């Protein structure tokens, strides 16, 4: 099996969020236990295994070092950027995932259609969540909610960017709370001090940090699905317009700054995307 290491949401190696990508060609997926072992060996937050069904249709499965997940935004961006750079994929492609079939616009920049967005629930008892982040007594002006665009993530407003960058989460507590609320991650965000214009084209919509220790990921430098969910969350609350292009800065506290682009189309469909850079490639012997 050929594997690649690809940094998503950046245009240069060693930035953005790295993912493993394993190209299977037209071969069937190997046993799930083997795919978990490969993901654990590569040691990235997610590794995508890619089966080619046709020139424009692909089946992707995503594995953390511990388990399979339904969808991973940055691994999808990494995969289709790689397929484009290898001359395999171009234009509109379809991606089959456990979260449903998705439309992918493939070019120098990859845009990925997300699953139909929804707010799953509002969390009333927020004190344990903020305590797990090392914050006591803070009452946010926005609700803490679980939002979905393929995965369920907890949207957690933080008072400002300085406080966001200073977070030192209790990972054991974060894991327990994400499990309790049947979510994948704590997606913490701080809005910039500059007001967000009605065009939705401000340089930075929000600064974010994402913690998913339940899945063996203490922190991610870029998360496509969670930022797509954040876009829906902010839009439903009227913080950003119901249509437009938005941008999220992530990974700053990790020294791997990433730029995640999202879009809300006229029909309410959410897309997430960006560019990627190939870092390394090799063969898996098993």
N, C-alpha and C positions, 0 to 999 in steps of 0.2 A: 504493500500500500504506500502510495506517495503522500507525504504530508508537507504542509507549508506552515510557517509562522507569519501571520499577517497582522499588522497594526491598523486597526480601524479608527475612523474619525480623525485622521491626520493625513498630511501629504508627505511625511518623511518618516523613516525608520526611527524606532525608539520613542515615539510619541503615541498619543491616543491609547487605545485599549487593545492589547494583543489577544489573538485567538488562534487556536490550532484549526487547520482545515485539512481534512483527509479526503482525497479524491479517489472514489471507487470506480470511476468510469461507469459502465453499465452493469457491473457486478452487484450481486445482492449484498445487503448489509450483513456484516459478520454478527456473531452472537453478541447480545447486549453486554455480557460480562467482559468480553474482549474490548468493546468500545469504551467501557468504563476504565479498564486498565490502561488503554491508550491515552485517554483523557488525563488520568492520574499521572502517567509518565510524562506527558507534555507539560502538566502542571499549570495550565492556564485556566482561567475561570470557566471558560467554555471551549469545547472543541466541536466543530461541525463535521459530520460525515455526509458526503455528497454523492448521491447516485444520479446519473444522467438518464433521464427517461426519453428525451428527444432533444433537438437543438434548442428548443425554447422552454422545456419543462424539466424541472429537477426536484428530487426528493431529498430534503435535509432532515437529519436528526442531530440533536444537540445534547452533549454530555458535559457535566461538571466532573470534577475528580471523584464525586460521590454518587451521582445519579443522573438520569435523563431528565431534561426539562422540555417543556412544550415548544418554546421559542426563545431565541436569543438574537436581539437586534444587531449587536456589534459583530457577532459571528456571521450573520447573514450578509451584512455589508462587506465584511472581509472576504467571504466566499465569492460573491458576485464580482467584486473588484478583481479578485484573483482570476476568475473565469474570463473576465474581460481582458485582462492583461495577457492571458495565454491565448487569446484569439478564439475562445470557445463560445462565449456568450456575448450578445449585443442586442440592444433594443428591448422590447417588452418580453419578459420571461415570466413563467409561472413557477412558484415555489410551493411544493407540497410539504406541510409541517403538521405536527400534532395539534397545533392551534388553528388549523384550517389552511386552505390554499390562498396564497398571497401573490399579488402582482408586483413584480420588481422591474423598475426602469433601469437598464444597465447601460452605462457609458463611463466616461471618466469619473463622473459622480454617480453614485448608486442611490436610488430612492426606493424605499420599501413600503408597500401598503401594509398598514397594521390591521389587526382584527377589529371588528366593530367596537368602538369604545363605550365604556360604561363606568359609572361610579357604583362600586359594589356595596359599600356601606360607609357610614360615618362612625368613627370610634369616639364614644363619649368619655370613657375613662382614659384620659391622655397622660395623666401624671406618671404612670409606670414607663410610658414610652420616652418621655423627656428625661426621666431619671436614668434610664438605660443609656442615654446620650450624655449624661453628666450635667443636665440642666434641671434646676429646681425652681418652682414658683412661676414659670413663664406661662402666660396665657396668650396664645396666638390669636390674631384677628381673623385668620382663615382656619377652617376646620381641618382636622386630621382625618383623612379619608383613604380607603382602599380603592384604587383606580385600576382599570383593566384595559389593555389594548393587545392582549395576547398572553400576558402574565399579570397576576395580581400583586401590586406593590403598594406600600403604605406611603402616602404623600404627607410629609412632615415639614411644616413651615418653621424656619429658624429666623430669629429676629434680624440678623444682618450678616453680611459676608464675613466679617471678623469672627463672629460667634460660630459660624459654619466651619470656618477653617480651624477653629480651636477645639472642635469636637474630639473627644476621646471616648468612644463608646465602650460599654461593657459588653463584649461580644457574646458572652454566654446569655446575658439578659436579652440582647437583641435577637438572638436565635430563638429563645423561648417565646418571645412576643410575636415574632413573625410566624412561628408555628401555630401559636394560639389563634392568630387572625387569618390563618391559611393563606399567607402571603409569601412572596419570594424575598423581599428586601424592605429595608428602611430607606426611602428615597427622600433625603433631606435637601431642602432648597432655601435660598435667600434671594429675594428680589433686589435688583439694583436700586440705588437711591434715585436715579433718573426715572421719570415716569415713562411708561411704555406707550408709545404712540399708537394711534388708531390704525396705522398701516400695518402694524405687526412686524415692521422691518427694523426694529432697533437692533443694534449690534449684539447685545446680550440680553436675552429675556430673563434669565435667572442663572445663578451659580448653584451647582448641585454637588452632593456627595451621596454615594450609594453603598449601603452595607448589607451583605447577604451571607452572614456566617453560617446560617442553617444549611446552605448549600456549599460550604467550604470556601466562601469568597469573603474574606474580611472587608475588603473595599475594592470597588471597580473604578477604573479611570474613565470609562465611558459606557453608558448603558442605553441602547436604543429603545428597547421596549418601555423602560421606566420613564424616559424623557417623553416618549409619545404619550404615555399615561398622564404625565405631568401637564402636557399641552392640553389634553382633554379636561383635566381637573381645573386648570387656570381659566380655560375658556368657559366652562360651565359656571364658574364663579364670577365671570365678567371682568377678570383681571387682564385678560388679553382678548383681542377681537375673535369673533366666531369664524373668521377666515383670514388666512395670511401665512407668512413665513416667519419662523422663530428660530432662535439660536440659544443653546445652552452650553455653558462652560463647565467642564468637569475635569477631575484629575489634578487640579491645581495643588491640592494639599499633598499629592503623591509625587509631585515633580514630573507628571506626565499629562500636561494640559491637553484637553481634547475639546473639539468643537462639534457638537451634535446638532444637525439641522432637522427641523420638523416643519410640516406643512399641514394646514387644514384647508381642504378643497371646498368648493361651493356646496357640495352635497354632504359635507361633514366628515368625509373620509380623512383619516390622519395618515401621513407618511413620515418616515424618518430616514435620514440618510447622511451621506458624506463621502469622503474619499478614504483611501487606504494605501498602505505601503507594504510590500513584501520584504520580510526581514531574512528569512532562511527557508531552506527546503531540504528534504531527505527522504529516506526509505525506512519503513517500519518492517522489521523482520519478525514474523510470528506465524 
